[in-house]
Structures are given as structure tokens and as C-alpha cells.
Amino acid sequence: MDFYCHPRCSTCKKAQKWLEKWEIPYTFINLLETSPSKETWIKLLSESGRPVKSFFNTSGNVYRENNLKEKVPEMSIEEAAEWLSSNGMVVKRPLALNEDKLTVGFKEETYADVWAK
């Protein structure tokens, strides 16, 4: 599993503790240094069945400063992928994914359903 997160994010730390408790291996990727590529984002946005907005950190400063609340609903998948790949601060975190599974954010119940199987 690739585990994208902000090193100081308390939600990410909770998710990491959960993964370690359940001995689920992951590769830690600092989202501030490396976001998934634009091509990866296009695939995730197209195939996940999730709303584009669900991948954005809607409570972050970058989201607010760039008025993304107004822009995201009108964005194409290509435009959203450009934002998400170019600035890790707009990505809802943690983002955990492997070849066939994906979670955005951290809820213990969701992690149990998706990653503990």
C-alpha cells in the first residue's frame, strides 16, 4: 500500500498507528514532497466512483485561498488531477491505495472494512 500523508497531520498519525496495530505493511510517502502523478489522479478520479470533491482537503488554507469551493464542482477530471498532483496540501489525507483498493481520510471502520481483509 502507498500511504500518502502529511508528516505532522494528526489524522495521518492515527491512521499510521492503526495500520501498525493491525500489522498492515505500507510505504510512507510525504504528500508535501510527492503527490501521485497527474496520470494516477486521472485514473483514481475516473475509476473510483467517488465525487471529485472527496479527494480535496476542503478545510485547508490552499483550498480556501484559491476559492476551490467554487471551482471544484465545475472542474474537469483533467483540471482536478492537475491541482491534486501539483500541490499535496489540497489532497485530503491520508490517501492510501494499492492496485485495487483506495481510502481517503481516516475512519477506523472504513480502514477495517478495506484494509483488514
Rosetta silent file (secondary structure, phi, psi, omega in degrees, C-alpha in Angstrom):
SEQUENCE: MDFYCHPRCSTCKKAQKWLEKWEIPYTFINLLETSPSKETWIKLLSESGRPVKSFFNTSGNVYRENNLKEKVPEMSIEEAAEWLSSNGMVVKRPLALNEDKLTVGFKEETYADVWAK
SCORE:     score description
SCORE:     0.000 S_00000001
   1 L     0.000  136.398  170.077    0.000    0.000    0.000 S_00000001
   2 E   -91.947  128.404 -175.588    1.148    3.509   -0.769 S_00000001
   3 E  -119.497   99.344 -178.670    0.306    5.748    2.178 S_00000001
   4 E   -90.879  125.101  178.694    0.372    9.442    1.266 S_00000001
   5 E  -157.722  167.901  175.713    0.253   11.802    4.209 S_00000001
   6 L   -91.780  126.481 -174.679    1.493   14.983    5.804 S_00000001
   7 L   -57.884  -27.649 -178.039    4.087   14.068    8.471 S_00000001
   8 L  -100.007    2.905 -177.613    2.595   16.411   11.093 S_00000001
   9 L   -73.555  124.031 -178.092   -1.071   15.610   10.395 S_00000001
  10 H   -66.346  -34.853  178.023   -2.784   14.147   13.470 S_00000001
  11 H   -65.716  -40.589  177.250   -5.280   12.208   11.328 S_00000001
  12 H   -62.787  -40.947  179.630   -2.411   10.650    9.382 S_00000001
  13 H   -63.667  -39.546  177.040   -0.702    9.675   12.626 S_00000001
  14 H   -62.796  -42.561  179.668   -3.891    7.953   13.839 S_00000001
  15 H   -64.059  -42.494  178.140   -4.106    6.056   10.551 S_00000001
  16 H   -60.705  -43.777  178.398   -0.450    5.020   10.807 S_00000001
  17 H   -60.753  -40.581  179.654   -0.986    3.722   14.355 S_00000001
  18 H   -63.329  -47.080  179.994   -3.990    1.747   13.148 S_00000001
  19 H   -60.510  -41.193 -179.763   -2.007    0.207   10.264 S_00000001
  20 H   -69.104  -39.408  177.750    0.843   -0.698   12.603 S_00000001
  21 H   -59.202  -41.003 -178.436   -1.518   -2.167   15.204 S_00000001
  22 L   -91.626    7.421  176.219   -3.021   -4.438   12.544 S_00000001
  23 L    54.088   44.986  178.159    0.433   -5.142   11.041 S_00000001
  24 L   -98.690  117.145 -176.986   -0.563   -3.912    7.604 S_00000001
  25 L   -69.934  144.365  178.520    2.530   -3.058    5.576 S_00000001
  26 L  -152.111  159.349  173.653    2.663    0.308    3.840 S_00000001
  27 E  -107.032  117.188  179.752    5.073    2.657    2.130 S_00000001
  28 E   -74.892  127.045  177.081    5.055    6.099    3.742 S_00000001
  29 E  -127.274  122.138  179.845    5.049    8.899    1.154 S_00000001
  30 E   -72.574  111.328 -176.764    5.299   12.520    2.273 S_00000001
  31 L   -64.099  -23.536  178.194    2.459   14.243    0.450 S_00000001
  32 L   -72.925  -24.940 -179.913    4.210   17.601    0.740 S_00000001
  33 L   -99.121  -33.011 -174.161    7.097   16.256   -1.329 S_00000001
  34 L  -145.297  114.290  171.375    5.322   13.787   -3.602 S_00000001
  35 L  -101.770  157.376  174.269    1.711   13.622   -4.689 S_00000001
  36 L   -53.751  154.166 -178.930    0.537   10.910   -7.083 S_00000001
  37 L   -66.036  162.428  177.886    1.185   11.798  -10.710 S_00000001
  38 H   -57.952  -40.645  179.818   -1.407   13.558  -12.829 S_00000001
  39 H   -63.211  -41.442  177.520   -1.952   10.300  -14.743 S_00000001
  40 H   -63.819  -43.487  178.924   -2.552    8.416  -11.482 S_00000001
  41 H   -61.983  -41.551  178.853   -5.007   11.091  -10.348 S_00000001
  42 H   -58.724  -44.188  178.641   -6.895   10.894  -13.657 S_00000001
  43 H   -63.324  -47.334 -179.288   -7.228    7.138  -13.158 S_00000001
  44 H   -62.036  -46.227 -178.618   -8.317    7.484   -9.497 S_00000001
  45 H   -65.321  -35.520 -177.509  -10.817   10.248  -10.268 S_00000001
  46 H   -77.828  -36.619 -170.058  -12.233    8.350  -13.253 S_00000001
  47 H  -104.330  -11.846 -173.151  -12.441    4.879  -11.759 S_00000001
  48 L   -75.014  -24.654 -175.222  -13.092    5.365   -8.041 S_00000001
  49 L    77.023    5.850 -179.938  -16.776    6.215   -8.314 S_00000001
  50 L   -95.963  152.510  173.258  -16.190    8.954   -5.733 S_00000001
  51 L   -64.671  144.672  179.365  -17.046   12.613   -6.191 S_00000001
  52 H   -54.105  -41.714 -177.336  -14.032   14.707   -7.222 S_00000001
  53 H   -57.563  -29.591 -176.517  -14.534   16.912   -4.158 S_00000001
  54 H   -65.423  -15.518  178.799  -13.927   13.913   -1.846 S_00000001
  55 H   -91.595   -7.461 -177.036  -10.231   13.946   -2.813 S_00000001
  56 E   -97.225  140.911  174.969   -9.751   17.594   -1.827 S_00000001
  57 L   -79.230   88.582 -172.806   -8.755   18.847    1.621 S_00000001
  58 L   -71.303  -11.714  178.620  -11.719   21.207    1.906 S_00000001
  59 L  -100.641    3.509 -177.461  -10.588   22.582    5.266 S_00000001
  60 L   -83.960  158.293  179.821   -7.109   23.545    4.108 S_00000001
  61 H   -63.130  -42.355 -178.175   -5.755   27.030    3.516 S_00000001
  62 H   -61.813  -39.600  178.731   -4.816   26.364   -0.110 S_00000001
  63 H   -61.045  -47.131 -178.825   -8.383   25.228   -0.826 S_00000001
  64 H   -69.922  -46.491 -176.765   -9.812   28.395    0.718 S_00000001
  65 H   -61.600  -29.906 -178.594   -7.201   30.815   -0.655 S_00000001
  66 L   -99.042   10.395  178.324   -7.775   29.595   -4.214 S_00000001
  67 L    52.781   39.824 -177.104  -11.570   29.609   -3.892 S_00000001
  68 H   -68.705  -20.735  176.757  -11.646   25.925   -4.808 S_00000001
  69 H   -56.174  -38.947  179.295  -15.063   25.555   -3.189 S_00000001
  70 H   -81.543  -31.232 -172.798  -16.454   27.387   -6.217 S_00000001
  71 H   -85.008  -39.299 -173.591  -14.074   25.849   -8.762 S_00000001
  72 H   -57.298  -44.593 -179.200  -14.053   22.124   -7.893 S_00000001
  73 H   -59.950  -24.041 -178.974  -17.712   21.428   -8.826 S_00000001
  74 H   -98.329   -5.196 -175.319  -17.028   22.798  -12.323 S_00000001
  75 L   -72.162  144.634  169.139  -13.607   21.185  -12.827 S_00000001
  76 L   -77.002  165.426  176.536  -12.916   18.555  -15.396 S_00000001
  77 H   -60.674  -39.060  178.162  -11.129   15.430  -14.207 S_00000001
  78 H   -59.864  -46.322  179.845   -8.036   16.727  -16.009 S_00000001
  79 H   -65.586  -42.908  178.513   -8.137   20.056  -14.116 S_00000001
  80 H   -62.362  -42.858  179.158   -8.717   18.334  -10.762 S_00000001
  81 H   -61.847  -36.815  177.740   -5.833   15.946  -11.466 S_00000001
  82 H   -62.955  -47.549  178.317   -3.594   18.924  -12.219 S_00000001
  83 H   -60.473  -50.295 -174.488   -4.420   20.553   -8.855 S_00000001
  84 H   -65.965  -35.224 -178.601   -4.074   17.326   -6.874 S_00000001
  85 H   -79.354  -23.364 -173.632   -0.782   16.298   -8.489 S_00000001
  86 H   -96.180  -13.522 -178.208    0.838   19.715   -8.194 S_00000001
  87 L  -148.666  101.964 -178.870    0.064   20.577   -4.554 S_00000001
  88 H   -59.660  -20.131 -179.723   -0.123   17.929   -1.842 S_00000001
  89 H   -71.470  -15.349  177.916   -1.758   20.438    0.508 S_00000001
  90 H   -91.979   -5.645 -177.951   -5.013   20.238   -1.460 S_00000001
  91 E   -84.631  130.643  173.809   -5.207   16.432   -1.116 S_00000001
  92 L   -66.783  133.836 -174.414   -7.473   15.003    1.582 S_00000001
  93 L  -128.267  157.916   -4.746   -5.261   12.894    3.764 S_00000001
  94 L   -75.537  154.725  174.104   -4.241   10.299    4.355 S_00000001
  95 E  -109.139  117.353 -179.447   -4.594    8.813    0.906 S_00000001
  96 E  -120.386  131.427 -178.441   -3.987    5.075    0.984 S_00000001
  97 E  -153.959  152.635  169.410   -4.037    2.943   -2.143 S_00000001
  98 L  -135.743 -160.292 -174.973   -2.834   -0.208   -3.752 S_00000001
  99 L   -60.829  -31.929 -173.547   -3.637   -1.862   -7.078 S_00000001
 100 L  -133.832    5.129 -179.682   -7.324   -2.368   -6.300 S_00000001
 101 L  -132.426  155.438 -177.603   -8.238   -0.508   -3.093 S_00000001
 102 E  -153.641  136.852  168.426   -8.404    3.121   -2.033 S_00000001
 103 E  -133.994  146.615  178.464   -9.263    5.119    1.082 S_00000001
 104 E  -126.469  126.152 -173.603   -9.290    8.874    1.504 S_00000001
 105 L    80.979 -175.583  179.289   -9.138   10.297    5.014 S_00000001
 106 L  -135.631  120.296  167.915   -9.215    8.081    8.075 S_00000001
 107 L  -133.734  128.590 -175.595  -12.145    6.398    9.744 S_00000001
 108 H   -55.027  -42.731 -178.557  -11.377    3.313   11.758 S_00000001
 109 H   -62.291  -41.399 -179.521  -14.451    1.463   10.466 S_00000001
 110 H   -66.372  -44.451  178.315  -13.516    2.162    6.850 S_00000001
 111 H   -60.193  -41.100  179.064   -9.928    1.048    7.357 S_00000001
 112 H   -62.355  -43.170 -179.420  -11.187   -2.163    8.994 S_00000001
 113 H   -66.773  -40.809 -172.879  -13.534   -2.829    6.060 S_00000001
 114 H   -89.675  -46.493 -169.306  -10.986   -2.038    3.358 S_00000001
 115 H  -100.851  -18.864 -176.496   -7.533   -2.876    4.705 S_00000001
 116 L   -87.404    6.123 -178.566   -8.013   -5.554    7.389 S_00000001
 117 L  -101.635    0.000    0.000   -9.294   -8.134    4.901 S_00000001
